[in-house]
Amino acid sequence: YTKLCNIYATHSFLIKALILILLAYAYPPLGAIYLAPQITATWIAVIFIFILAGMGIKTEEFKRSFQRLPFNVFVQVYNFGIVSSIVYGFSRFMVSVNALSQSLADGMTICASLPITINMVLVLTKSAGGDEASAIFNAAFGNLIGIFLSPALILAYLGVSGSVNLSQVFFKLGMRVILPICIGQLLQHFVLPAKEFVKRYKKYFKTAQECCLLFIIYTVFCKTFMQGMEADVGQIFLMIVLQFGMLCVLMMLAWVCLRILFRDEPKLQAMGLFGCTHKTVAMGVPLINAIYESNPSVGLYTLPLLIWHPMQLVVGSFVAPYVAAYVKRREAEKEEEGSDALQQKKSDDDGITKDGPDDDDVEVMQTMEQGIGCDNDAIDKIDS
């Protein structure tokens, strides 16, 4: 029983999402029509999520960016650019060989274009002995630029289809995402009661956001099941396997790059392993819903992210103890090397102080003394 409770606590979001997907399959009209998802899910829930996100993002962490600028640039470029381009190319290949439906392949690309998750990357970085300050900065900064960069990447990769009106997309993103985050930031910095509210109830923000996300997921899949799916069960299982394989490959590639580029920074390597590949469901689901709310395949666009999100926790939890042992060993080696270098320097300084002059120095000193002696004899003769 205890083990089951621990499993539920670790994967509660995924379990709830799966239950809601099954409920959506059982009776789609409830979430697709009767709960008015065009208002409750696409406006109220999304705006509420991003107001809370704006109140929770710590912009004061951004000043740390210049302390580790090369590392922070690498994490963001890898997370947004390298991951999305590799996944996009691989998903196009799977479509070309008719192994994957277009909607699932597009969903994989959308998932890969999203920013870093905030809470999960911090927890795993701490568990692996990584640099927590870098985790906080990269998560906050990635989510902030992701508001603009993720939609741009998604539309660049997938293009603007007939179901997507570009001007409406940016209007909806501005009203549902950017404006609520700005309001949240203004409340956090300039409204004292709001600041006190954040301090007192911030621990409940995650629960509130999770409830809104689950509601959006439920209505999205109600709409998808009601209008029909182009992918079959076999393709969905194949997509799950592919997502797992892509995550493992991208993490290994990130680890190799980090070992080469930041070879003397084991704590940064640990943080980068998770930060380079993690994707946020908290921002991803509302963004997908805002861009593709009228698309009948919106559920399939969301599904790869719902697979990637818990998978990154499972894989990260598995490798974290090994990474922590590596960080501990490398930090000990660095301390030992530093101690040896300090001891060697001290020995060299002591040698210079204690050792007498060598033979060459003695010869020079004797010559100088003879010269001084000759000068003194000459002076004595002149005086006499």
C-alpha positions as CSV (number, residue, x, y, z in Angstrom):
1,Y,0.0,0.0,0.0
2,T,2.8,2.4,0.9
3,K,4.6,1.7,-2.4
4,L,1.4,2.4,-4.3
5,C,0.9,5.6,-2.5
6,N,4.5,6.7,-3.3
7,I,3.9,5.8,-7.0
8,Y,0.7,7.9,-7.0
9,A,2.4,10.8,-5.3
10,T,5.3,10.8,-7.8
11,H,3.1,10.4,-10.9
12,S,-0.2,11.9,-9.7
13,F,-0.5,14.3,-12.6
14,L,-0.1,11.6,-15.2
15,I,-2.5,9.3,-13.5
16,K,-5.2,12.0,-13.2
17,A,-4.6,13.0,-16.9
18,L,-5.1,9.4,-18.0
19,I,-8.3,9.0,-15.9
20,L,-9.7,12.2,-17.5
21,I,-8.7,11.1,-21.0
22,L,-10.7,7.9,-20.4
23,L,-13.6,9.9,-19.1
24,A,-13.4,12.1,-22.1
25,Y,-13.5,9.0,-24.3
26,A,-16.5,7.7,-22.4
27,Y,-18.7,10.8,-23.0
28,P,-17.1,13.5,-25.2
29,P,-20.0,15.9,-25.3
30,L,-19.6,16.9,-21.6
31,G,-16.2,18.6,-22.1
32,A,-16.7,19.5,-25.8
33,I,-20.0,21.2,-25.5
34,Y,-21.7,21.4,-22.1
35,L,-18.8,22.8,-20.1
36,A,-18.4,25.7,-22.6
37,P,-14.7,25.0,-23.2
38,Q,-14.4,27.9,-25.6
39,I,-14.8,30.2,-22.6
40,T,-13.8,28.1,-19.5
41,A,-10.8,26.2,-20.9
42,T,-9.4,28.5,-23.6
43,W,-9.8,31.8,-21.7
44,I,-10.5,31.6,-18.0
45,A,-8.2,28.6,-17.2
46,V,-5.4,29.8,-19.4
47,I,-5.4,33.3,-18.1
48,F,-5.5,32.1,-14.5
49,I,-2.5,29.8,-15.1
50,F,-0.4,32.6,-16.6
51,I,-1.3,35.2,-13.9
52,L,-0.1,32.7,-11.3
53,A,3.0,32.1,-13.4
54,G,3.7,35.8,-13.6
55,M,3.3,36.1,-9.9
56,G,5.7,33.2,-9.3
57,I,8.5,34.0,-11.7
58,K,11.5,35.6,-9.9
59,T,12.8,38.1,-12.4
60,E,15.5,39.2,-9.9
61,E,17.2,35.9,-10.8
62,F,18.0,37.3,-14.3
63,K,20.9,39.3,-13.0
64,R,22.8,36.1,-12.5
65,S,22.8,35.5,-16.2
66,F,26.1,37.3,-16.7
67,Q,27.8,35.2,-14.0
68,R,27.6,32.0,-16.1
69,L,26.8,33.5,-19.5
70,P,28.4,30.9,-21.8
71,F,26.7,28.1,-19.9
72,N,23.3,29.8,-19.8
73,V,23.4,30.5,-23.5
74,F,24.3,26.8,-24.2
75,V,21.4,25.5,-22.1
76,Q,18.8,27.8,-23.9
77,V,20.2,27.1,-27.4
78,Y,20.2,23.4,-26.8
79,N,16.8,23.3,-25.2
80,F,15.1,25.4,-27.9
81,G,17.2,25.0,-31.0
82,I,19.0,21.6,-31.0
83,V,16.2,19.6,-29.4
84,S,13.5,21.0,-31.6
85,S,15.5,20.7,-34.8
86,I,16.5,17.0,-34.1
87,V,13.0,16.0,-33.1
88,Y,11.5,17.9,-36.2
89,G,13.9,16.1,-38.6
90,F,13.2,12.7,-37.0
91,S,9.5,13.1,-36.9
92,R,9.4,14.2,-40.6
93,F,11.3,11.0,-41.4
94,M,8.8,8.9,-39.5
95,V,6.0,10.5,-41.5
96,S,7.7,10.0,-44.8
97,V,8.0,6.2,-44.2
98,N,4.3,6.1,-43.0
99,A,5.2,5.0,-39.5
100,L,3.6,7.9,-37.7
101,S,0.6,10.1,-38.4
102,Q,1.0,13.7,-39.3
103,S,-0.7,14.9,-36.1
104,L,1.4,12.9,-33.7
105,A,4.6,13.9,-35.6
106,D,3.5,17.6,-35.3
107,G,2.8,17.0,-31.6
108,M,6.4,15.8,-31.1
109,T,7.7,18.9,-32.8
110,I,5.5,21.2,-30.7
111,C,6.6,19.4,-27.5
112,A,10.3,19.9,-28.5
113,S,9.8,23.6,-29.1
114,L,8.6,24.4,-25.5
115,P,10.8,25.8,-22.7
116,I,12.2,24.2,-19.6
117,T,9.9,23.0,-16.8
118,I,10.5,25.0,-13.6
119,N,9.9,22.7,-10.5
120,M,11.0,19.4,-11.9
121,V,14.4,20.7,-13.2
122,L,15.1,22.3,-9.8
123,V,14.2,19.2,-7.9
124,L,16.4,16.9,-10.1
125,T,19.3,19.3,-10.1
126,K,19.2,19.4,-6.3
127,S,19.0,15.6,-6.1
128,A,22.0,15.3,-8.5
129,G,24.1,17.8,-6.6
130,G,24.0,20.3,-9.4
131,D,24.1,24.1,-9.4
132,E,20.7,25.2,-8.1
133,A,21.2,28.9,-8.9
134,S,21.7,28.1,-12.5
135,A,18.6,25.9,-12.5
136,I,16.5,28.7,-11.1
137,F,17.8,31.2,-13.6
138,N,17.5,29.0,-16.7
139,A,14.0,27.8,-15.8
140,A,12.7,31.3,-15.2
141,F,14.4,32.9,-18.2
142,G,13.5,30.0,-20.5
143,N,9.8,30.3,-19.6
144,L,9.9,34.1,-20.1
145,I,11.5,34.0,-23.6
146,G,9.4,30.8,-24.4
147,I,6.3,33.0,-24.4
148,F,7.6,34.5,-27.7
149,L,10.0,31.9,-28.9
150,S,7.9,28.7,-28.6
151,P,5.1,30.0,-30.8
152,A,7.6,31.3,-33.3
153,L,9.4,27.9,-33.5
154,I,6.1,26.0,-33.8
155,L,4.8,28.1,-36.6
156,A,8.3,28.1,-38.3
157,Y,8.5,24.3,-38.2
158,L,4.9,23.4,-39.0
159,G,3.8,26.5,-41.0
160,V,0.5,28.2,-41.0
161,S,-2.2,25.8,-42.0
162,G,-5.8,26.7,-43.1
163,S,-7.0,26.2,-39.5
164,V,-4.6,28.7,-38.1
165,N,-5.1,32.4,-38.6
166,L,-1.7,34.0,-37.8
167,S,-3.1,37.4,-36.7
168,Q,-5.6,35.7,-34.4
169,V,-3.0,33.4,-33.0
170,F,-0.8,36.3,-31.9
171,F,-3.8,38.3,-30.6
172,K,-4.9,35.3,-28.5
173,L,-1.3,34.7,-27.3
174,G,-1.0,38.4,-26.3
175,M,-4.4,38.4,-24.5
176,R,-4.1,34.9,-22.8
177,V,-0.4,34.6,-22.2
178,I,1.7,37.7,-22.4
179,L,-0.8,40.1,-20.7
180,P,-1.6,37.8,-17.8
181,I,2.1,37.2,-17.1
182,C,2.7,41.0,-17.2
183,I,-0.2,41.5,-14.8
184,G,1.3,38.8,-12.5
185,Q,4.7,40.5,-12.5
186,L,3.2,43.9,-11.8
187,L,1.2,42.5,-8.9
188,Q,4.3,40.8,-7.5
189,H,6.5,43.9,-7.6
190,F,4.2,46.8,-7.0
191,V,1.1,45.6,-5.0
192,L,2.0,44.9,-1.4
193,P,-1.1,42.7,-0.6
194,A,-0.3,40.7,-3.7
195,K,3.3,40.2,-2.6
196,E,2.1,39.0,0.8
197,F,-0.4,36.7,-0.9
198,V,2.5,35.2,-3.0
199,K,4.6,34.6,0.1
200,R,1.8,33.0,2.0
201,Y,0.1,30.9,-0.7
202,K,2.8,30.2,-3.3
203,K,2.9,26.5,-2.3
204,Y,-0.7,26.2,-3.5
205,F,0.0,27.8,-6.9
206,K,1.2,24.5,-8.3
207,T,-2.0,22.7,-7.2
208,A,-4.2,25.4,-8.7
209,Q,-2.3,25.4,-12.0
210,E,-2.4,21.6,-12.1
211,C,-6.2,21.6,-11.7
212,C,-6.6,24.1,-14.6
213,L,-4.2,22.1,-16.8
214,L,-6.2,18.9,-16.1
215,F,-9.4,20.7,-17.0
216,I,-7.9,21.9,-20.3
217,I,-6.6,18.4,-21.1
218,Y,-10.1,17.0,-20.4
219,T,-11.9,19.4,-22.7
220,V,-9.2,19.0,-25.4
221,F,-9.6,15.3,-25.5
222,C,-13.4,15.5,-25.4
223,K,-13.2,17.7,-28.5
224,T,-10.7,15.3,-30.1
225,F,-12.8,12.1,-29.4
226,M,-16.0,13.8,-30.5
227,Q,-14.5,14.8,-33.9
228,G,-12.5,11.7,-34.4
229,M,-8.7,10.9,-34.5
230,E,-6.5,10.1,-37.5
231,A,-4.0,8.1,-35.4
232,D,-4.7,4.5,-34.3
233,V,-3.6,2.9,-31.0
234,G,-0.5,1.3,-32.6
235,Q,0.8,4.7,-33.7
236,I,0.2,6.1,-30.2
237,F,2.3,3.4,-28.6
238,L,5.0,3.8,-31.3
239,M,5.1,7.5,-30.5
240,I,5.6,6.7,-26.8
241,V,8.5,4.5,-27.6
242,L,10.0,7.2,-29.9
243,Q,9.6,9.9,-27.3
244,F,11.5,7.7,-24.8
245,G,14.3,7.0,-27.3
246,M,14.6,10.7,-28.3
247,L,14.8,11.8,-24.7
248,C,17.6,9.3,-23.9
249,V,19.5,10.2,-27.0
250,L,19.2,14.0,-26.4
251,M,20.3,13.6,-22.8
252,M,23.3,11.6,-23.8
253,L,24.2,14.2,-26.5
254,A,23.8,17.0,-24.0
255,W,26.0,15.2,-21.4
256,V,28.8,14.7,-24.0
257,C,28.7,18.4,-25.0
258,L,28.7,19.5,-21.3
259,R,31.7,17.3,-20.5
260,I,33.6,18.9,-23.4
261,L,32.6,22.5,-23.0
262,F,32.4,22.7,-19.2
263,R,34.9,20.0,-18.2
264,D,35.9,21.5,-14.9
265,E,32.3,22.4,-13.8
266,P,30.6,19.2,-12.6
267,K,27.8,21.0,-10.9
268,L,26.9,22.8,-14.1
269,Q,27.1,19.6,-16.0
270,A,24.5,18.1,-13.7
271,M,22.2,21.0,-14.1
272,G,22.6,21.1,-17.8
273,L,21.8,17.4,-18.2
274,F,18.3,18.1,-17.1
275,G,17.9,21.7,-18.2
276,C,18.8,20.9,-21.8
277,T,16.0,18.4,-22.4
278,H,13.1,19.2,-20.0
279,K,9.9,20.5,-21.4
280,T,7.1,22.3,-19.4
281,V,3.5,21.0,-19.4
282,A,2.3,24.1,-17.5
283,M,3.1,26.4,-20.4
284,G,2.8,23.9,-23.2
285,V,-0.8,22.8,-22.8
286,P,-2.2,26.4,-22.7
287,L,0.0,27.4,-25.6
288,I,-1.1,24.5,-27.8
289,N,-4.7,25.2,-26.9
290,A,-4.3,28.9,-27.7
291,I,-2.7,28.2,-31.1
292,Y,-4.8,25.2,-32.2
293,E,-8.1,25.6,-30.3
294,S,-10.2,25.1,-33.5
295,N,-8.1,22.2,-34.9
296,P,-9.7,18.8,-34.4
297,S,-6.2,17.2,-33.9
298,V,-5.4,19.4,-30.8
299,G,-5.6,16.4,-28.6
300,L,-2.9,14.5,-30.6
301,Y,-0.8,17.7,-30.6
302,T,-1.0,17.6,-26.8
303,L,-0.4,13.9,-26.3
304,P,3.4,13.8,-26.9
305,L,3.9,16.5,-24.3
306,L,1.8,14.5,-21.8
307,I,4.2,11.5,-22.5
308,W,7.4,13.5,-22.4
309,H,6.6,15.3,-19.1
310,P,6.4,12.2,-16.8
311,M,9.1,10.4,-18.8
312,Q,11.7,13.1,-18.1
313,L,10.9,12.7,-14.4
314,V,11.3,8.9,-14.5
315,V,14.5,9.0,-16.5
316,G,15.9,11.9,-14.4
317,S,15.1,10.2,-11.1
318,F,16.9,7.1,-12.4
319,V,20.1,8.9,-13.4
320,A,20.2,11.5,-10.6
321,P,22.0,9.2,-8.0
322,Y,24.7,8.3,-10.5
323,V,25.2,12.0,-11.5
324,A,25.3,12.9,-7.8
325,A,28.1,10.4,-7.2
326,Y,30.0,11.7,-10.2
327,V,29.6,15.3,-9.0
328,K,30.8,14.4,-5.5
329,R,33.9,12.5,-6.9
330,R,34.8,15.4,-9.3
331,E,34.4,18.0,-6.6
332,A,36.7,16.0,-4.3
333,E,39.3,15.7,-7.1
334,K,39.1,19.5,-7.7
335,E,39.7,20.1,-3.9
336,E,42.5,17.6,-3.9
337,E,44.2,19.2,-6.9
338,G,43.7,22.7,-5.4
339,S,45.2,21.5,-2.1
340,D,48.2,19.9,-3.9
341,A,48.8,23.1,-5.9
342,L,48.7,25.2,-2.7
343,Q,51.1,22.9,-0.9
344,Q,53.5,22.9,-3.9
345,K,53.4,26.7,-3.9
346,K,54.1,26.9,-0.2
347,S,57.0,24.5,-0.6
348,D,58.5,26.6,-3.4
349,D,58.2,29.7,-1.3
350,D,59.8,28.0,1.7
351,G,62.6,26.8,-0.5
352,I,63.4,30.3,-1.7
353,T,63.4,31.6,1.9
354,K,65.4,28.8,3.6
355,D,67.9,27.8,0.9
356,G,71.2,29.8,0.7
357,P,72.6,31.3,-2.4
358,D,73.8,28.9,-5.1
359,D,77.4,28.8,-6.5
360,D,76.8,31.3,-9.2
361,D,75.3,33.8,-6.6
362,V,78.4,33.3,-4.3
363,E,80.8,34.0,-7.2
364,V,79.0,37.2,-8.1
365,M,78.9,38.3,-4.5
366,Q,82.7,37.7,-4.1
367,T,83.4,39.7,-7.3
368,M,81.3,42.6,-6.0
369,E,83.2,42.5,-2.7
370,Q,86.6,42.5,-4.4
371,G,85.5,45.5,-6.5
372,I,84.3,47.3,-3.4
373,G,87.6,46.5,-1.7
374,C,89.7,47.9,-4.6
375,D,87.6,51.1,-4.6
376,N,88.3,51.5,-0.9
377,D,92.1,51.1,-1.4
378,A,92.1,53.8,-4.1
379,I,90.2,56.2,-1.9
380,D,92.7,55.6,1.0
381,K,95.7,56.5,-1.3
382,I,94.1,59.7,-2.5
383,D,93.4,60.8,1.1
384,S,97.0,60.1,2.1
